[in-house]
Amino acid sequence: MDGHDEHSKPGIGDLAKDTAKDKVGVLMGMAGGRYLMRPTSGGREWEVEPEHVDFPTHSDRLRAENGARNRMTRLGL
């Protein structure tokens, strides 16, 4: 059990998982009844249906952090 209520969803600014695309990103807002998410390493937002937004697992978080770190390394930052 991860401590989240089964009816709760991540909030704006939180790390979230798009279960339809198996992608983790930052929840940026809502538009037209859909959530907007941005990759943790930056980039273009994508739209997600509310039923596909969930809390990321520990391994999802690690994968997202590693991806962001790798992108920063490639950019020389």
HELIX and SHEET records of a PDB file:
HELIX    1   1 PRO A   50  HIS A   52  5                                   3    
HELIX    2   2 HIS A   58  ARG A   74  1                                  17    
SHEET    1   A 5 TRP A  46  VAL A  48  0                                        
SHEET    2   A 5 ARG A  34  PRO A  39 -1                                        
SHEET    3   A 5 LYS A  23  ALA A  31 -1                                        
SHEET    4   A 5 LEU A  15  ASP A  18 -1                                        
SHEET    5   A 5 VAL A  53  ASP A  54 -1                                        
END                                                                             
